[in-house]
Amino acid sequence: MSESLLLRVRGLRKVFSVRRAGALGREPFVAVDGVDLSIPAGGAVAVVGESGSGKSTCARMVAGLERPTGGEIHFDGEQWHHGRRSARQRRHRARTVQLVFQDPYLSLDRRQRVRACLGECVRLHFAMGKLELAERVSALLDQVGLDDRQADAYPRALSGGQRQRVAVARALAAQPRLLILDEAVAALDVSIQAQILNLLADIRAETGIALLVISHDLAVVRQISDTVVVMRHGRVVEEGPVDRVLEAPEHPYTKRLLDSVPRPGWRPRRREFVSQTQETGA
């Protein structure tokens, strides 16, 4: 794996204007506050934290789906500007960075068969003849482990794991250098999660693609990432090699995240619930 820096984020900031209950007008809400992040070419970095920590907002800014309020994003030495972009600039960014969402069913066209979906994505980025296009689509299907029957199906006829394989293949159609996984396996059963994570690890080893993994699941982080970044309230509180951070965390918040993970033999506590029902007379 090359050690050259692919993505460098410095001082990334995002402020939303929100309407709060009982308040007049709108107020600023700082979702991301001065985040620094680096990913080497071919590397895998995970950003973890509870809901509202700002991790997905960071991912969306890197992908170009949200416009940063401040900070810098450098990709392969080129600074990406935050202003309005032309269609050509948007397509160039999509060629380098692709994003896989948590629920592929919502991001796939329900009226389009899988093969047609992948073909459309390939044509968007590359000029190919009919035969070359068909070969490229077949290669994508093979890469994510889908057969001809699944390729000719609609999304509704596929399982959750198969739909996520389609989403990964669609992202790979652009031949990006960075793949962002935003809770990409959170909605899957544990056994299917393992299959998708193994698939992504194989694709990374085969293609040299870099991964930015957004997750609240520390087991996922351990399996697929080299480095982990812990966020809380829009800020980075700890970062380092994944084994070091998960085995010997330094920040109290990271320790609380690890302590909240159920372990073998864990049982829910009932005492507090019983006492509350007795008090209310339920």
Secondary structure, DSSP 8 states (H G I E B T S, - for coil): ---SEEEEEEEEEEEEEE--TT-SS-EEEEEEEEEEEEEETT-EEEEE-STTSSHHHHHHHHHTSS--SEEEEEETTEEE--S---HHHHHHHHHHEEEE-S-HHHHS-TTS-HHHHHHHHHHHH----HHHHHHHHHHHHHHTT--HHHHTS-GGGS-HHHHHHHHHHHHHTT--SEEEEESTTTTS-HHHHHHHHHHHHHHHHHH--EEEEEES-HHHHHHH-SEEEEEETTEEEEEEEHHHHHHS--SHHHHHHHHTS--TT-----HHHHHHHHHHT-
